[in-house]
Amino acid sequence: MATTEQSTTGSSTGPESGPAPGARRTADRPLLTGRLTGFGTTIFAEMSALAAETGAINLGQGFPDTDGPESVREAAVRAIRDGRGNQYPPGPGIPELRTAIAGHQLSRYGLHHDPDTDVLVTAGATEAIAAALLALVEPGDEVIALEPYYDSYAACIALAGGRRVPVTLRPRDGAYHLDLDELRDAITDRTRLILLNTPHNPTGTVLGRDELAAIAELAVEHDLLVVTDEVYEHLVFEGEHHPIAGFPGMRERTVTIGSAGKTYSLTGWKVGWITASAPLVTAVRTVKQFLTYVSAGPFQYAVAEALQLPEAYYEELRASLRARRDLLADGLTAAGFTVYRPAGTYFITTDIRPLGASDGIAFCRELPHRCGVVAVPNAVFYDDAEQGAPFIRFAFCKSPALLEEAAARLRRL
Ligand SMILES: Cc1ncc(COP(=O)(O)O)c(C=O)c1O
């Protein structure tokens, strides 16, 4: 499997599954823990294999086809040559990177964090998500997640023994929206935390200030924790990104997750982080130390430098991705899809029903054979696959020439 995205075509909603009572011997029980029953082969692996087999353009997986800034890559080479980070770096991350992350949160969002106590460097956002959920969720706790959801959420909630409670974003007027009443109704006395993702993969929704204020109020009212995945914070084309940690009462109850992968087009480096209050960081660090202990020494030095890039870098990234979004969105519209033009991220969700199809999984399996393009079915991001059945997702973090070729091929539909 090439990227962190690892959706499966089946999933488990809770800790109920496991070996039959009394099945103690290896021969009598499945090898995979019951907590992950249903989390089998990934749709991304399947679709990427199809792309390789058919020579199709792979717009399934979310990784750029160009590498991040040369100065940042050179910084990693320098670190390796200079012997910085070649041995275990400090558990919480190197001080240079923790200071740079705290500086980023302060200069962009006005959020004060002590680099020594409020920042933890992780092996990508993926480890941050896993460590946060394993640290904060007890078996039986309910975790509200925005659906469709990034696939590792479901797996990590299941590993923690939590119960996933989806709140579904629904398409309306060309975009996906959160229904705050549904969110309110999903809260019970077993709810432990709300797992947010904004900008949101796969719908491209960017939660607005009012929505975040309302979520924050609910979290405070019901004394809930919030874990917020903000890895696409710099990929916003419409509106603005607001970290929920900045809303009243949220500072002490929010774990904010960031990553260098998406912002600097370096998804293979796996440098992520959390920022939170010291007690929350301590809890997450306690788990993280037993998952990877530390990670990516030299890359940490390079990402510390990346975080000092001038504003022009981010503006250029946004402008270039916005142009590519429009290129692919227009191509998909011309090909007959209903397009939900994303306000953020580098994914476009489409509806295949205008093309006379309604089963996204079957459609994606056929697409490379029909016209040489690979996408992924959104059904795998839902508890109730029916809800996501007619939607499929394309990634546009690819070169304009490749996107143009993909659009031309899709017009054959
Ligand atoms: C919403 C979301 N969170 C987290 C990740 C993983 O980030 P990382 O590569 O830093 O582990 C991804 C990657 O696709 C993502 O889409």
The ligand as an ORCA input file, in Angstrom:
! r2SCAN-3c Opt
* xyz 0 1
  C      -7.975     13.837      6.492
  C      -6.631     13.218      6.543
  N      -6.015     13.078      7.726
  C      -4.797     12.520      7.822
  C      -4.132     12.066      6.709
  C      -2.787     11.418      6.879
  O      -1.796     12.344      7.010
  P      -0.264     11.888      7.145
  O       0.214     11.538      5.780
  O       0.418     13.083      7.722
  O      -0.224     10.725      8.054
  C      -4.727     12.187      5.457
  C      -4.040     11.668      4.259
  O      -4.615     11.458      3.202
  C      -6.011     12.775      5.373
  O      -6.636     12.908      4.194
*
